[in-house]
């Protein structure tokens, strides 16, 4: 089995685990939970987690946890208001 086949099987397994089905032309949209900077959970509890920050400086932004801080996906700066 080559890498492409392994990736396809892994993707289908993830999609099915979420209770969805996948077709060759299917689009899967993921909606992450919205938080404000003040109420975002601890980054240490959700390493590699992704959240939507609604009141970030300059506007709403996706952020990810590096295990210590929540970093903006746009520039990897720590989230702040």
Protein Blocks (a to p, Z undefined) as FASTA:
>chain_A
ZZklmmmmmmmmmmmmnopacdfkbccddddddddfklpccfklmghiacddfkbghiac
ddddehlaccdfklopacdZZ
